Amino acid sequence: MLESEAVVPCCPPLTERTLTAAEAERTAAMFKALSDPVRLRLFSAVASAPGGEACVCDISDVGVSQPTVSHHLKKLKEAGLLASERRGTWVYYRVEPSVLAGMGRLLTGAAPA
């Protein structure tokens, strides 16, 4: 069972119209979460994992301690970028395809494929 639902970026392309205050807050939280190099590496590891999900046991080698990895994964979940599921003693993370598509659309203005 999912511990947290991933949230699709809420906003139209930046070139479409000015973002509302709420849209800007939501978007800023996502990009703030990704602005840390360790978080970006973890997000990339999950996004590029076979089958679209990764066990925390397989993505922890990012040059920081396990508690720090857990902290960074928590921040990515709080920003709506990752969803997780506990299976026994391990937690598996995944990036919803709609999150990546929505972020791409926000920046490029391109409609999702």
N, C-alpha and C positions, 0 to 999 in steps of 0.2 A: 504494500500500500504506500502511496506517495506521502512523504512527510510535508511537502510543500508544492504548490502548483506554480509552475513557471508562468510568468506574465508576459504577454505579447506587448512590445512597445506600443505606446498609446497614441502615437503622434503621426501626423501627416508628414510628408517630405518637407525638409526645411525650406525648400524653394516654393512650396505651395502657398503658405501663409505664415503669418507670425504665430508662434506657439502661445498658447494660453499659459498663465502662471503655473497651473497644475501640470500641464504637459511638459513644461520646461523643468519642473521639479523632478518629475518621473524620469525624464530623459537624462538629466544631470546625474541622478542616482545611479543609473546604469553605467554611464561613462565614467563616473567617479570610481565605481567598483572595478572597472577594467583599467583604470589608470595606474594601478600598481603592477609592476612587472611580474611578480610572483602570481598574482591573480590572473593576469593575462595568460601566463604559461599554463596555469591550471585549467582555465576556460578553454584554451586551445587544445589541451590534452583530452579533455572531455569531448569537445566538439569533433575532434578528428579520430576518436576511438572507434575501433571496429564495432559495428552494430549500434553506434550512436550513444553508447553509455560506457562508463568506466568505473571500476572499483577503486575506492580510495587507496587500496593496497597497491594498485598499479600506477598511480599518478603522483605519489608522494615524493618522488625524487626531484625536487625543485630547489634544493640547496638550503632548505630551512627545516626546522624540527617538525615532528608530527603535530604537536599542539598548534603550531603556527599555520600548518597546512589546513587544519580543521577550522581555524579562525578565518582564513581566507576563503575557504569553501562556504562558510556560514555567510560571509559578506556577499558572495556571489549569489547565494540563495535569497538573501534579504533583498537584493536588487532585482530579483525576478529573472535572473539569467540562468539559474540551474534549478532542476528538480532533483529530488533524491528519494531513494527507497532502501530501507534496511532489509538485508537478507542474511539472517543469522548474525554473525558478529561483524559483518562488513556492510558498508554503505556504498551504494552504487549511485552515480550521478549521471545526469543527461541534460543536454541542451535541447529544448524543444525547437524543431525546425522553424516554427513560426517566429521564434525570437530572432534567429539569425536573419530570416527573410525580412522581418519588420525593421531590424536595425539597418540592413542594407537599403531598404526602401527609404527610411528616414534620411540617410545620407546622400543617396543617389537620385531619389525621386522615381526609380524604376519600380514598376509593379512586380510583385512576387510571381515567380514562374509557376 
